[in-house]
């Protein structure tokens, strides 16, 4: 069923303060781009159409947005390039032809606001519906340090009169702590009409979307505000320091979801868990861990302390890794352990196997990566090096310091020792 909502995401900014060739909205944030987080929030309102305005790095931005939109079940994106950066009003003028003649409610937000929540966007849409035709709704926030943000200017009765950009504000207006987040819900027909009325009469010589407020006020049309309960949602990201600050909030939200699902995170301040990581109930995450996107962890596992799980890692139920152990593209079977100073690279390890301290799976020959298969109930001695490709069958043992070369032909239940390792004891 149609929602009556059209979504416009403005993502054309160069992001010069990021000091990076990567388009600003594509900067990673806990395993996902900033734009990806924005699109997830936008999906909450189930828009009928999505228009994406791109500029710098447009092809990259479009590719990322299309991938995320497909995963989120959003409509196919309509993409337009803002060739000249003439302000937010100009960006909307560029987007307008793609909206069609009857876009319904037009929700506008930015690709660099990764903390915005879908529930807050829904509140904005509901407020616009309640305000009725010819209304616009502005999302505001209260900030102790509002530098850089447009100020909400109200009359004596508290009604919104105008939004004044920071660069154009006078000394009295700069004292205002209520700011414009840049997120709006418009009556679509009125928006399309008023876009042509915007003028670049400001310090920047740009077309401001914020001028829609004064236009609506002048025409006696309703202008409503919705103030964020959590002002952090209104934060935009303009440099790497701000990105780092926002990352802390995104990270804690991810951890909150896992903890609500029965995962014990001992120290959230030192647990770095990306978006999309799957963790089963009853698993314990100890301090100082890094778990990347593309990792799956079963129930009742233990991870950490000082552990890195890289993409392609799977820990089956009851598995344990910790104490300076790194896993990459490896499977650790149910009840198996790699507890100390080890590297598991391209390894498939069975059930109830113990990987001794200092074990290295030497998976790279300088040109290609190779896999090693380890069976069930295997005991790998401390300091062993397994040179891939290789295979350690069920119930085998390696002695401390053993170097298992590719030429080893190990049978189930055997013990191999030495450097290079040789058969020490056949299966009994």
Secondary structure, 3 states (H helix, E strand, C coil): CCCCEEEEEEECCCCHHHCCCCCHHHCECCCCEHHHHHHHHHHCCCCCEEEEEECCCHHHHHHHHHHHHHHHCCCCCEEEECCCCCCHHHHHHHHHHHHCCCCCEEEEEECCCCCCCHHHHHHHHHHHHHHCCCCEEEEEEECCCCCCCCEEEECCCCCEEEEECHHHCCHHHHCCCEEEEEEEEEEHHHHHHHHCCCCCCCCCCCCCCCHHHHHHHHCCCCEEEEECCCHHHHCCCCCHHHHHHHHHHHHHHHHHHHHHCCCEECCHHHEEECCCCEECCCCEECCCEEECCCCEECCCCEECCCEEECCCCEECCCCEECCCEEEECCEECCCCEECCCCEEECEEECCCCEECCCCEEECECCCCECCEEECCCCEECCCCEEECCEEECCCCEECCCCEECCCCCCCCCCEEEECCEEEEECCC
